[in-house]
Structure formats: C-alpha cells, structure tokens
Amino acid sequence: MSWDTIEFRQKLDDQHTFPEEYIFKFIVPSDSVAKVVDLWSRGEIRKKPSSKGNYTSVTIIAQVDNSDQIVDIYQRASKIEGCIAL
C-alpha cells in the first residue's frame, strides 16, 4: 500500500467523532462498479457515469463505528483494478 495507514487512522481519529456517517468517493471503470458497491452494502450509494460512460463516480455514505472500518474500505478498494479513491 502506498499510504501510511497508521498516520491516516490517527488523522481520522483526530478529526472525527465515531460513530458517524462517512462519505467515501471513488472513480472506477464502469465495468467494476459492482465491486465498489460491494465494499459497503449498507448506506446510501450514488453512481454517476462519465460523459463517455467509461468510468463511474461512486459515492457511498455509510455509518461507521471507527477509523478501522474506513481504513479497511480503502484497503479493499485499492485492490480493485483502476479504482481511484478521492
């Protein structure tokens, strides 16, 4: 993984009060949208295709209990080919 999960977790704990709603945003090839949606099936999911339809923006608004859940989602998303977390 190219980012420091310990530092990221610490920033999350410093800036958020858990449990809370957290907004995840991803850009993903359109044929992989289901893989992103499967990361967290509970919560509000918004999808918006790009103008050419090659990519889709996926926003997931989910109730999370702690920073570990957020880090887990991003780690699993990083394994989806072409997925960009925003």
MMTF fields as JSON, N, C-alpha, C and O atoms, coordinates in Angstrom:
{
  "mmtfVersion": "1.0.0",
  "mmtfProducer": "UNKNOWN",
  "numBonds": 343,
  "numAtoms": 344,
  "numGroups": 86,
  "numChains": 1,
  "numModels": 1,
  "chainsPerModel": [1],
  "groupsPerChain": [86],
  "chainIdList": ["A"],
  "bondAtomList": [4, 2, 8, 6, 12, 10, 16, 14, 20, 18, 24, 22, 28, 26, 32, 30, 36, 34, 40, 38, 44, 42, 48, 46, 52, 50, 56, 54, 60, 58, 64, 62, 68, 66, 72, 70, 76, 74, 80, 78, 84, 82, 88, 86, 92, 90, 96, 94, 100, 98, 104, 102, 108, 106, 112, 110, 116, 114, 120, 118, 124, 122, 128, 126, 132, 130, 136, 134, 140, 138, 144, 142, 148, 146, 152, 150, 156, 154, 160, 158, 164, 162, 168, 166, 172, 170, 176, 174, 180, 178, 184, 182, 188, 186, 192, 190, 196, 194, 200, 198, 204, 202, 208, 206, 212, 210, 216, 214, 220, 218, 224, 222, 228, 226, 232, 230, 236, 234, 240, 238, 244, 242, 248, 246, 252, 250, 256, 254, 260, 258, 264, 262, 268, 266, 272, 270, 276, 274, 280, 278, 284, 282, 288, 286, 292, 290, 296, 294, 300, 298, 304, 302, 308, 306, 312, 310, 316, 314, 320, 318, 324, 322, 328, 326, 332, 330, 336, 334, 340, 338],
  "bondOrderList": [1, 1, 1, 1, 1, 1, 1, 1, 1, 1, 1, 1, 1, 1, 1, 1, 1, 1, 1, 1, 1, 1, 1, 1, 1, 1, 1, 1, 1, 1, 1, 1, 1, 1, 1, 1, 1, 1, 1, 1, 1, 1, 1, 1, 1, 1, 1, 1, 1, 1, 1, 1, 1, 1, 1, 1, 1, 1, 1, 1, 1, 1, 1, 1, 1, 1, 1, 1, 1, 1, 1, 1, 1, 1, 1, 1, 1, 1, 1, 1, 1, 1, 1, 1, 1],
  "groupList": [{"groupName": "MET", "atomNameList": ["N", "CA", "C", "O"], "elementList": ["N", "C", "C", "O"], "formalChargeList": [0, 0, 0, 0], "bondAtomList": [1, 0, 2, 1, 3, 2], "bondOrderList": [1, 1, 2], "singleLetterCode": "M", "chemCompType": "L-PEPTIDE LINKING"}, {"groupName": "SER", "atomNameList": ["N", "CA", "C", "O"], "elementList": ["N", "C", "C", "O"], "formalChargeList": [0, 0, 0, 0], "bondAtomList": [1, 0, 2, 1, 3, 2], "bondOrderList": [1, 1, 2], "singleLetterCode": "S", "chemCompType": "L-PEPTIDE LINKING"}, {"groupName": "TRP", "atomNameList": ["N", "CA", "C", "O"], "elementList": ["N", "C", "C", "O"], "formalChargeList": [0, 0, 0, 0], "bondAtomList": [1, 0, 2, 1, 3, 2], "bondOrderList": [1, 1, 2], "singleLetterCode": "W", "chemCompType": "L-PEPTIDE LINKING"}, {"groupName": "ASP", "atomNameList": ["N", "CA", "C", "O"], "elementList": ["N", "C", "C", "O"], "formalChargeList": [0, 0, 0, 0], "bondAtomList": [1, 0, 2, 1, 3, 2], "bondOrderList": [1, 1, 2], "singleLetterCode": "D", "chemCompType": "L-PEPTIDE LINKING"}, {"groupName": "THR", "atomNameList": ["N", "CA", "C", "O"], "elementList": ["N", "C", "C", "O"], "formalChargeList": [0, 0, 0, 0], "bondAtomList": [1, 0, 2, 1, 3, 2], "bondOrderList": [1, 1, 2], "singleLetterCode": "T", "chemCompType": "L-PEPTIDE LINKING"}, {"groupName": "ILE", "atomNameList": ["N", "CA", "C", "O"], "elementList": ["N", "C", "C", "O"], "formalChargeList": [0, 0, 0, 0], "bondAtomList": [1, 0, 2, 1, 3, 2], "bondOrderList": [1, 1, 2], "singleLetterCode": "I", "chemCompType": "L-PEPTIDE LINKING"}, {"groupName": "GLU", "atomNameList": ["N", "CA", "C", "O"], "elementList": ["N", "C", "C", "O"], "formalChargeList": [0, 0, 0, 0], "bondAtomList": [1, 0, 2, 1, 3, 2], "bondOrderList": [1, 1, 2], "singleLetterCode": "E", "chemCompType": "L-PEPTIDE LINKING"}, {"groupName": "PHE", "atomNameList": ["N", "CA", "C", "O"], "elementList": ["N", "C", "C", "O"], "formalChargeList": [0, 0, 0, 0], "bondAtomList": [1, 0, 2, 1, 3, 2], "bondOrderList": [1, 1, 2], "singleLetterCode": "F", "chemCompType": "L-PEPTIDE LINKING"}, {"groupName": "ARG", "atomNameList": ["N", "CA", "C", "O"], "elementList": ["N", "C", "C", "O"], "formalChargeList": [0, 0, 0, 0], "bondAtomList": [1, 0, 2, 1, 3, 2], "bondOrderList": [1, 1, 2], "singleLetterCode": "R", "chemCompType": "L-PEPTIDE LINKING"}, {"groupName": "GLN", "atomNameList": ["N", "CA", "C", "O"], "elementList": ["N", "C", "C", "O"], "formalChargeList": [0, 0, 0, 0], "bondAtomList": [1, 0, 2, 1, 3, 2], "bondOrderList": [1, 1, 2], "singleLetterCode": "Q", "chemCompType": "L-PEPTIDE LINKING"}, {"groupName": "LYS", "atomNameList": ["N", "CA", "C", "O"], "elementList": ["N", "C", "C", "O"], "formalChargeList": [0, 0, 0, 0], "bondAtomList": [1, 0, 2, 1, 3, 2], "bondOrderList": [1, 1, 2], "singleLetterCode": "K", "chemCompType": "L-PEPTIDE LINKING"}, {"groupName": "LEU", "atomNameList": ["N", "CA", "C", "O"], "elementList": ["N", "C", "C", "O"], "formalChargeList": [0, 0, 0, 0], "bondAtomList": [1, 0, 2, 1, 3, 2], "bondOrderList": [1, 1, 2], "singleLetterCode": "L", "chemCompType": "L-PEPTIDE LINKING"}, {"groupName": "HIS", "atomNameList": ["N", "CA", "C", "O"], "elementList": ["N", "C", "C", "O"], "formalChargeList": [0, 0, 0, 0], "bondAtomList": [1, 0, 2, 1, 3, 2], "bondOrderList": [1, 1, 2], "singleLetterCode": "H", "chemCompType": "L-PEPTIDE LINKING"}, {"groupName": "PRO", "atomNameList": ["N", "CA", "C", "O"], "elementList": ["N", "C", "C", "O"], "formalChargeList": [0, 0, 0, 0], "bondAtomList": [1, 0, 2, 1, 3, 2], "bondOrderList": [1, 1, 2], "singleLetterCode": "P", "chemCompType": "L-PEPTIDE LINKING"}, {"groupName": "TYR", "atomNameList": ["N", "CA", "C", "O"], "elementList": ["N", "C", "C", "O"], "formalChargeList": [0, 0, 0, 0], "bondAtomList": [1, 0, 2, 1, 3, 2], "bondOrderList": [1, 1, 2], "singleLetterCode": "Y", "chemCompType": "L-PEPTIDE LINKING"}, {"groupName": "VAL", "atomNameList": ["N", "CA", "C", "O"], "elementList": ["N", "C", "C", "O"], "formalChargeList": [0, 0, 0, 0], "bondAtomList": [1, 0, 2, 1, 3, 2], "bondOrderList": [1, 1, 2], "singleLetterCode": "V", "chemCompType": "L-PEPTIDE LINKING"}, {"groupName": "ALA", "atomNameList": ["N", "CA", "C", "O"], "elementList": ["N", "C", "C", "O"], "formalChargeList": [0, 0, 0, 0], "bondAtomList": [1, 0, 2, 1, 3, 2], "bondOrderList": [1, 1, 2], "singleLetterCode": "A", "chemCompType": "L-PEPTIDE LINKING"}, {"groupName": "GLY", "atomNameList": ["N", "CA", "C", "O"], "elementList": ["N", "C", "C", "O"], "formalChargeList": [0, 0, 0, 0], "bondAtomList": [1, 0, 2, 1, 3, 2], "bondOrderList": [1, 1, 2], "singleLetterCode": "G", "chemCompType": "PEPTIDE LINKING"}, {"groupName": "ASN", "atomNameList": ["N", "CA", "C", "O"], "elementList": ["N", "C", "C", "O"], "formalChargeList": [0, 0, 0, 0], "bondAtomList": [1, 0, 2, 1, 3, 2], "bondOrderList": [1, 1, 2], "singleLetterCode": "N", "chemCompType": "L-PEPTIDE LINKING"}, {"groupName": "CYS", "atomNameList": ["N", "CA", "C", "O"], "elementList": ["N", "C", "C", "O"], "formalChargeList": [0, 0, 0, 0], "bondAtomList": [1, 0, 2, 1, 3, 2], "bondOrderList": [1, 1, 2], "singleLetterCode": "C", "chemCompType": "L-PEPTIDE LINKING"}],
  "groupTypeList": [0, 1, 2, 3, 4, 5, 6, 7, 8, 9, 10, 11, 3, 3, 9, 12, 4, 7, 13, 6, 6, 14, 5, 7, 10, 7, 5, 15, 13, 1, 3, 1, 15, 16, 10, 15, 15, 3, 11, 2, 1, 8, 17, 6, 5, 8, 10, 10, 13, 1, 1, 10, 17, 18, 14, 4, 1, 15, 4, 5, 5, 16, 9, 15, 3, 18, 1, 3, 9, 5, 15, 3, 5, 14, 9, 8, 16, 1, 10, 5, 6, 17, 19, 5, 16, 11],
  "groupIdList": [1, 2, 3, 4, 5, 6, 7, 8, 9, 10, 11, 12, 13, 14, 15, 16, 17, 18, 19, 20, 21, 22, 23, 24, 25, 26, 27, 28, 29, 30, 31, 32, 33, 34, 35, 36, 37, 38, 39, 40, 41, 42, 43, 44, 45, 46, 47, 48, 49, 50, 51, 52, 53, 54, 55, 56, 57, 58, 59, 60, 61, 62, 63, 64, 65, 66, 67, 68, 69, 70, 71, 72, 73, 74, 75, 76, 77, 78, 79, 80, 81, 82, 83, 84, 85, 86],
  "secStructList": [7, 7, 1, 7, 2, 2, 2, 2, 2, 2, 2, 2, 2, 2, 2, 7, 7, 1, 1, 3, 3, 3, 3, 3, 3, 3, 3, 3, 3, 4, 4, 4, 2, 2, 2, 2, 2, 6, 6, 7, 7, 1, 1, 3, 3, 3, 3, 3, 3, 7, 6, 6, 1, 1, 3, 3, 3, 3, 3, 3, 3, 3, 3, 3, 1, 1, 2, 2, 2, 2, 2, 2, 2, 2, 2, 2, 2, 6, 6, 1, 6, 6, 7, 3, 3, 7],
  "xCoordList": [0.843, 0.0, 0.894, 1.916, 0.512, 1.378, 1.154, 1.855, 0.212, -0.01, 0.118, -0.048, 0.411, 0.656, -0.669, -1.315, -1.074, -2.366, -2.39, -3.438, -1.272, -1.223, -1.454, -2.236, -0.777, -0.953, -2.375, -2.982, -2.901, -4.262, -5.281, -6.195, -5.121, -6.022, -5.97, -7.006, -4.783, -4.628, -5.338, -6.005, -5.197, -5.888, -7.392, -8.105, -7.874, -9.309, -9.782, -10.808, -9.04, -9.418, -9.369, -10.181, -8.413, -8.29, -9.404, -9.827, -9.871, -10.799, -12.258, -13.136, -12.532, -13.896, -14.299, -13.46, -15.592, -16.16, -17.009, -18.04, -16.575, -17.26, -18.221, -17.966, -19.321, -19.757, -20.288, -20.756, -20.208, -20.692, -20.884, -20.455, -21.549, -21.648, -20.352, -19.839, -19.834, -18.603, -18.888, -19.62, -18.316, -18.54, -17.292, -16.204, -17.485, -16.433, -16.717, -17.867, -15.676, -15.835, -14.778, -13.596, -15.245, -14.355, -14.672, -15.813, -13.66, -13.807, -13.36, -12.28, -14.198, -13.914, -14.331, -15.291, -13.619, -14.096, -15.545, -15.869, -16.388, -17.817, -18.103, -19.097, -17.251, -17.495, -17.113, -17.297, -16.59, -16.206, -17.042, -16.702, -18.123, -18.959, -19.46, -19.451, -19.891, -20.43, -19.396, -19.752, -18.139, -17.082, -16.964, -16.734, -17.119, -17.052, -18.288, -18.184, -19.434, -20.679, -20.62, -21.148, -19.99, -19.878, -18.958, -18.965, -18.172, -17.297, -18.103, -17.688, -19.252, -20.08, -21.511, -21.939, -22.243, -23.584, -24.648, -25.772, -24.309, -25.269, -24.982, -23.839, -25.992, -25.806, -26.314, -26.774, -26.222, -26.679, -25.574, -24.417, -25.936, -24.965, -25.438, -26.562, -24.562, -24.863, -23.852, -22.654, -24.363, -23.491, -23.738, -24.88, -22.655, -22.771, -21.757, -20.55, -22.241, -21.313, -20.641, -21.197, -19.446, -18.753, -19.469, -20.334, -19.118, -19.807, -19.693, -20.626, -18.576, -18.403, -18.814, -18.859, -19.114, -19.555, -18.452, -18.729, -17.203, -16.098, -15.854, -15.431, -16.123, -15.893, -17.169, -18.059, -17.237, -18.378, -17.865, -16.969, -18.448, -18.178, -19.138, -20.347, -18.596, -19.416, -19.206, -18.077, -20.297, -20.272, -21.045, -22.174, -20.428, -21.076, -21.119, -20.08, -22.317, -22.484, -22.877, -23.968, -21.986, -22.174, -21.93, -21.096, -22.664, -22.441, -21.244, -21.245, -20.231, -19.045, -18.868, -19.215, -18.325, -18.145, -16.771, -16.595, -15.786, -14.425, -13.558, -13.974, -12.36, -11.435, -10.975, -10.64, -10.952, -10.542, -11.45, -10.976, -12.738, -13.663, -13.354, -13.424, -13.02, -12.698, -11.428, -11.392, -10.406, -9.138, -9.367, -8.806, -10.181, -10.474, -11.115, -10.747, -12.07, -12.733, -11.708, -11.679, -10.869, -9.874, -8.856, -8.413, -8.483, -7.542, -8.165, -7.507, -9.433, -10.1, -10.322, -10.218, -10.626, -10.819, -9.518, -9.543, -8.397, -7.108, -6.801, -5.928, -7.5, -7.286, -8.165, -8.023, -9.069, -9.929, -9.182, -8.843, -8.931, -8.153, -8.814, -9.998, -8.034, -8.499, -9.266, -9.689, -9.467, -10.234, -9.366, -8.23, -9.932, -9.252, -10.099, -11.275, -9.52, -10.22, -9.959, -8.829, -11.006, -10.869, -10.975, -10.885],
  "yCoordList": [-1.17, 0.0, 1.241, 1.275, 2.238, 3.398, 4.494, 5.506, 4.332, 5.36, 4.76, 3.555, 5.605, 5.189, 5.026, 6.016, 3.789, 3.551, 4.008, 4.42, 3.943, 4.384, 5.891, 6.362, 6.639, 8.099, 8.466, 9.367, 7.785, 8.053, 7.764, 8.556, 6.641, 6.267, 7.334, 7.711, 7.811, 8.835, 10.129, 10.751, 10.536, 11.739, 11.572, 12.497, 10.403, 10.141, 10.256, 10.88, 9.658, 9.707, 11.125, 11.495, 11.92, 13.306, 14.209, 15.147, 13.923, 14.828, 14.374, 15.127, 13.171, 12.64, 12.121, 11.722, 12.137, 11.573, 10.382, 10.538, 9.211, 7.985, 7.54, 7.769, 6.906, 6.569, 7.801, 8.752, 7.766, 8.867, 8.398, 7.311, 9.258, 9.0, 9.459, 10.535, 8.645, 8.967, 8.861, 7.973, 9.758, 9.77, 9.234, 9.799, 8.14, 7.552, 7.953, 7.922, 8.329, 8.664, 7.93, 7.911, 7.325, 6.564, 6.864, 7.166, 6.777, 6.769, 5.376, 4.918, 4.713, 3.315, 3.047, 3.645, 2.152, 1.758, 1.249, 0.533, 1.612, 1.301, -0.189, -0.562, -1.038, -2.473, -3.011, -4.198, -2.158, -2.578, -1.918, -2.011, -1.258, -0.556, -1.508, -1.159, -2.685, -3.648, -4.007, -4.221, -4.074, -4.384, -3.285, -3.573, -2.036, -0.917, -0.914, -0.72, -1.123, -1.158, -2.269, -2.111, -3.377, -4.498, -4.2, -4.942, -3.129, -2.775, -2.471, -2.808, -1.837, -1.45, -1.377, -0.346, -2.435, -2.515, -1.795, -1.615, -1.383, -0.644, 0.844, 1.279, 1.599, 3.036, 3.521, 2.743, 4.812, 5.434, 5.327, 5.643, 4.885, 4.729, 5.547, 5.386, 6.428, 7.25, 6.918, 6.806, 6.762, 6.458, 7.483, 7.837, 7.955, 8.914, 8.534, 8.626, 8.108, 7.728, 8.958, 10.056, 8.75, 9.822, 10.098, 9.325, 11.183, 11.566, 10.498, 10.319, 9.793, 8.727, 7.357, 6.381, 7.286, 6.029, 5.052, 3.934, 5.461, 4.551, 4.396, 3.337, 5.455, 5.479, 5.89, 6.509, 5.528, 5.909, 6.431, 5.85, 7.532, 8.072, 7.377, 7.346, 6.827, 6.147, 6.839, 6.964, 7.286, 7.888, 6.969, 6.574, 6.637, 5.799, 6.592, 6.989, 6.819, 7.488, 6.403, 5.838, 6.117, 4.961, 5.317, 6.164, 4.664, 4.783, 3.905, 2.704, 4.507, 3.756, 3.909, 4.937, 2.873, 2.874, 3.364, 3.822, 3.264, 3.643, 3.813, 3.495, 4.313, 4.554, 3.261, 3.259, 2.166, 0.88, 0.471, -0.079, 0.733, 0.4, 1.219, 0.697, 2.478, 3.34, 2.856, 2.729, 2.59, 2.104, 0.782, 0.568, -0.095, -1.377, -1.185, -1.861, -0.264, 0.002, 0.475, -0.024, 1.435, 1.942, 0.874, 0.838, 0.012, -1.057, -2.03, -2.455, -2.385, -3.292, -2.618, -3.272, -1.323, -0.587, -0.539, -0.572, -0.462, -0.375, -1.635, -1.614, -2.717, -3.968, -4.086, -5.032, -3.121, -3.131, -2.422, -1.245, -3.118, -2.563, -1.309, -1.311, -0.24, 1.022, 1.899, 2.988, 1.467, 2.248, 3.364, 3.142, 4.556, 5.723, 6.22, 6.534, 6.296, 6.832, 8.335, 8.794, 9.073, 10.532, 10.97, 12.162],
  "zCoordList": [0.0, 0.0, 0.0, 0.686, -0.757, -0.938, 0.101, 0.069, 1.01, 2.012, 3.4, 3.59, 4.353, 5.729, 6.464, 6.808, 6.706, 7.346, 8.801, 9.298, 9.477, 10.877, 10.953, 11.778, 10.094, 10.082, 9.65, 10.229, 8.655, 8.176, 9.281, 9.511, 9.953, 11.054, 12.156, 12.704, 12.474, 13.51, 13.111, 13.938, 11.843, 11.366, 11.441, 11.829, 11.073, 11.173, 12.614, 12.886, 13.535, 14.951, 15.502, 16.35, 15.019, 15.477, 14.942, 15.617, 13.733, 13.056, 13.072, 12.651, 13.544, 13.507, 14.878, 15.686, 15.117, 16.325, 15.916, 15.262, 16.299, 15.905, 16.994, 18.177, 16.611, 15.26, 14.537, 15.162, 13.205, 12.375, 10.947, 10.561, 10.163, 8.732, 8.083, 8.391, 7.194, 6.479, 4.993, 4.555, 4.226, 2.78, 2.074, 2.177, 1.365, 0.535, -0.908, -1.345, -1.653, -3.065, -3.871, -3.525, -4.964, -5.831, -7.291, -7.642, -8.126, -9.579, -10.001, -9.627, -10.779, -11.112, -12.557, -13.042, -13.25, -14.574, -14.443, -13.496, -15.376, -15.266, -15.105, -14.48, -15.656, -15.508, -14.121, -13.85, -13.252, -11.897, -10.804, -9.625, -11.183, -10.194, -9.118, -7.938, -9.494, -8.519, -7.456, -6.297, -7.83, -6.862, -5.815, -4.641, -6.225, -5.281, -4.393, -3.182, -4.978, -4.203, -3.156, -2.055, -3.489, -2.552, -1.362, -0.381, -1.437, -0.319, 0.938, 2.046, 0.761, 1.902, 1.42, 0.9, 1.583, 1.017, 1.841, 1.373, 3.055, 3.877, 3.729, 3.865, 3.46, 3.324, 1.987, 1.151, 1.806, 0.559, -0.483, -0.21, -1.66, -2.746, -3.936, -4.412, -4.411, -5.586, -6.673, -6.416, -7.901, -9.039, -10.129, -10.419, -10.729, -11.823, -12.9, -12.676, -14.067, -15.144, -15.765, -15.758, -16.294, -17.003, -18.319, -18.73, -18.975, -20.21, -21.299, -22.082, -21.36, -22.359, -21.819, -22.567, -20.518, -19.925, -19.571, -19.137, -19.751, -19.446, -17.947, -17.482, -17.206, -15.766, -15.053, -15.636, -13.777, -12.959, -11.629, -11.017, -11.196, -9.874, -8.906, -9.136, -7.838, -6.839, -5.498, -5.023, -4.896, -3.57, -2.643, -2.936, -1.529, -0.527, 0.77, 1.298, 1.279, 2.565, 3.554, 3.47, 4.486, 5.36, 6.817, 7.136, 7.681, 9.113, 9.474, 9.206, 10.079, 10.5, 12.002, 12.584, 12.613, 14.064, 14.498, 15.627, 13.586, 13.969, 12.724, 11.61, 12.934, 11.822, 11.166, 9.981, 11.909, 11.332, 10.175, 9.181, 10.296, 9.217, 7.967, 6.855, 8.136, 6.999, 6.309, 5.085, 7.079, 6.523, 5.782, 4.708, 6.35, 5.713, 4.338, 3.377, 4.248, 2.962, 1.932, 0.807, 2.318, 1.375, 0.985, -0.163, 1.913, 1.579, 0.583, -0.366, 0.796, -0.142, -1.491, -2.529, -1.491, -2.748, -3.554, -4.784, -2.862, -3.555, -4.361, -5.229, -4.089, -4.804, -6.059, -6.833, -6.254, -7.428, -8.554, -8.431, -9.626, -10.735, -11.286, -11.621, -11.376, -11.94, -10.987, -11.374, -9.745, -8.771, -8.19, -7.77, -8.179, -7.599, -6.445, -6.629, -5.26, -4.1, -4.028, -4.197, -3.777, -3.675, -2.228, -1.935]
}
